[in-house]
Amino acid sequence: IMKDGVPKHAAKRAVLRDDLYALLATAATEDEAKRVARQLQRVWAETGSDTAAVLLSRAAQAFKAKNNALALELLDAVVELKPDHAEAWNRRAYVHFQMNNYTAAVGDLRRALALDENHFKALDGLATIFQQMGDEAKALSVYEKLQGVHPFWPGLDDAIRTLRDKVEGRG
C-alpha cells in the first residue's frame, strides 16, 4: 500500500494510517498482519520534522545504550516540539515503564491513544501496566480493544483467556 513511502504531509499520513489499520483489523493471516504492522510502524515514525526525527533517533540510541535519563530528556524535547506525535508519547511511556515509573507511563500512553486510538503498541503497553498493577479488569478491557485492532498480536489470545478466567470466573 506504501509504494511511494510515508507521506510527509500529516493529513495524507492520517489517511494512510487509517487505511492500514483497516487492513490490519481484517488481516487473514499472521504474515499479512505483520506486514501491515511494519508499514504502520513506518508511518508512526514519520514526524514531519527533521529536528524531531533526529531527536527520536538519538533517543532510540540512548535507550539501546541503557541511558534512560538521556532517552527521556530527548523524548521530552520531541513531545514538546511535536505534541501531536503519538509515537513519541508511546516511546516516552516505554522509557518511563523501564524506569518503573508506571504513573508517568500510563499518562503518556493515554496521551498516545488520545492521538491514535488504534496504536497497538500503546494498547499493549497500557494493558501490560494494568496487569502488573493488579487491575485485571482494566487490562482485559484494553486487550479486547487491541484484539479489534491487531487480531494477530503475539500472546494476545492467551492473555485474554487468562484474564477472562480471573475477571469473570470459570463459570
C-alpha positions in Angstrom: 0.0 0.0 0.0 3.0 2.3 0.5 4.5 2.4 -3.0 5.8 5.9 -2.6 7.0 5.7 1.1 5.5 7.6 4.0 3.9 10.9 3.1 5.4 14.0 4.7 2.1 15.7 4.9 0.2 15.0 8.2 -3.3 14.7 6.6 -2.1 12.2 4.0 -0.3 10.2 6.7 -3.5 10.1 8.7 -5.5 8.7 5.7 -2.8 6.1 5.0 -2.6 5.2 8.7 -6.4 4.7 8.8 -6.3 2.5 5.7 -3.5 0.4 7.2 -5.5 0.0 10.4 -8.5 -1.3 8.4 -6.2 -3.8 6.6 -4.7 -4.8 9.9 -8.0 -5.4 11.6 -9.2 -7.6 8.7 -5.9 -9.4 8.0 -6.5 -13.0 7.1 -3.1 -14.4 8.2 -0.4 -13.6 10.8 2.1 -12.9 8.0 -0.3 -10.4 6.4 -0.8 -8.7 9.8 2.9 -8.5 10.4 3.5 -6.9 7.0 0.8 -4.3 7.6 2.0 -3.7 11.2 5.5 -3.0 9.9 4.1 -0.4 7.5 2.2 1.2 10.3 5.3 1.5 12.4 7.0 3.3 9.5 4.0 5.7 9.4 4.2 6.2 13.2 7.9 7.0 12.9 7.4 9.9 10.5 7.3 13.1 12.5 7.1 15.7 9.7 10.1 17.4 11.3 13.8 16.8 10.7 14.6 18.0 14.2 12.1 15.7 15.8 13.3 12.8 13.7 16.9 13.4 14.8 15.8 13.6 18.5 13.8 10.4 18.1 16.7 8.6 16.6 19.1 9.8 19.3 16.6 8.8 22.0 16.5 5.3 20.5 20.3 5.1 20.6 20.4 6.4 24.2 17.7 3.8 25.1 19.7 1.0 23.5 22.8 2.1 25.4 20.7 1.8 28.6 20.9 5.6 29.2 17.3 6.1 30.1 17.8 9.5 31.6 19.2 10.8 28.3 16.5 9.0 26.3 13.8 10.6 28.5 15.3 14.1 28.1 15.4 13.7 24.3 11.8 12.3 24.2 10.7 15.2 26.4 12.1 17.5 23.7 10.2 15.6 21.0 6.8 15.8 22.7 7.4 19.5 23.3 8.3 20.0 19.7 5.6 17.7 18.3 2.8 17.3 20.9 0.6 15.6 18.3 3.0 12.8 17.6 1.6 9.6 19.2 4.7 7.5 18.7 6.8 10.0 20.7 4.4 9.7 23.6 4.4 5.9 23.2 8.2 5.7 23.2 8.5 8.1 26.2 6.0 5.9 28.0 8.2 2.9 27.4 11.2 4.6 28.9 9.1 5.6 32.0 8.0 1.9 32.2 11.6 0.7 32.1 12.3 3.1 34.9 9.4 1.7 36.9 7.5 5.0 36.7 4.1 3.4 35.9 2.1 6.5 36.6 4.0 8.6 34.1 4.0 5.7 31.6 0.2 5.4 31.9 -0.2 9.1 31.4 1.9 9.1 28.2 0.1 6.0 26.9 -3.2 7.7 27.4 -1.9 10.7 25.5 -0.6 8.5 22.7 -4.0 6.7 22.5 -5.9 10.1 22.5 -3.9 10.9 19.4 -4.1 7.5 17.8 -6.7 5.2 19.5 -5.5 2.2 17.5 -1.8 2.4 18.4 -1.4 -1.3 19.1 1.9 -0.9 20.9 0.5 1.7 23.2 -2.6 -0.5 23.8 -0.3 -3.5 24.7 1.8 -1.3 27.0 -1.2 0.0 28.8 -2.7 -3.5 29.3 0.7 -4.8 30.5 1.0 -2.0 33.1 -2.6 -2.5 34.3 -1.9 -6.2 34.6 1.3 -5.5 36.6 -0.6 -3.1 38.8 -3.1 -5.9 39.5 -6.1 -4.3 37.7 -7.1 -7.3 35.6 -10.4 -5.9 34.6 -8.8 -2.8 33.0 -6.1 -4.9 31.4 -8.7 -7.2 29.9 -10.7 -4.3 28.5 -7.6 -2.9 26.8 -6.5 -6.3 25.5 -10.0 -6.7 24.0 -9.6 -3.3 22.3 -6.2 -4.4 21.0 -7.8 -7.6 19.6 -10.1 -5.5 17.4 -7.1 -3.5 16.1 -4.4 -6.2 15.7 -6.0 -9.7 16.0 -2.7 -11.4 15.5 -0.8 -9.6 18.3 1.6 -12.1 19.8 0.3 -13.7 23.0 -3.0 -11.8 22.9 -5.4 -14.8 22.8 -3.7 -16.4 25.9 -3.7 -13.1 27.8 -7.4 -12.5 27.1 -8.3 -16.1 28.1 -6.2 -15.9 31.3 -7.7 -12.5 32.3 -11.2 -13.5 31.5 -10.9 -16.5 33.8 -9.6 -14.2 36.6 -12.1 -11.4 36.0 -15.3 -13.3 35.0 -14.5 -16.5 36.9 -14.6 -20.0 35.4 -18.4 -20.2 35.2 
